[in-house]
């Protein structure tokens, strides 16, 4: 099988190794094609399931919330004043909020009155109050209007303790 010519040995390749190389190459190409097809087809289904979010809609509560805060602060602060806005992406939520605004203002005043001065004097306390306000508003709208978590954010545009 092998012959020698000028110190160079010539070897004929085996047919089995060539066949094995072709089979492996075909399997690799098939796997690449299946992977590419899965990637392309799965990308389309993700785009269809992602909900389209509308633009943010803000509603400002015109009158500020003013709470006598002398008892909560051991007379260090006489009052708490908060101005706020709510943000949603659905006009129906704003309409329901405006319709129930007097009752919501009442509920928010009770929430603000129940706060502690030492807690509100920190960033974490203010953020906790924002979260509590958001939960109160959403629970009220869910109960009164059947709206499920329509308000996305409560924004304090002013918080004064004096």
JOZIUR-V746776 format. One record per run of one state. SS is the DSSP state (H for helix, E for strand, - for the rest). FROM is the first residue (numbers start at 1). LEN is the number of residues. If there is no record, write none. Layout:
# JOZIUR-V746776
ss = <SS	SS>
from = <FROM	FROM>
len = <LEN	LEN>
This chain:
# JOZIUR-V746776
ss = <-	E	-	E	-	H	-	E	-	E	-	E	-	H	-	H	-	H	-	H	-	E	->
from = <1	3	6	8	11	15	50	57	61	65	69	79	89	91	100	101	114	117	121	123	146	153	162>
len = <2	3	2	3	4	35	7	4	4	4	10	10	2	9	1	13	3	4	2	23	7	9	1>
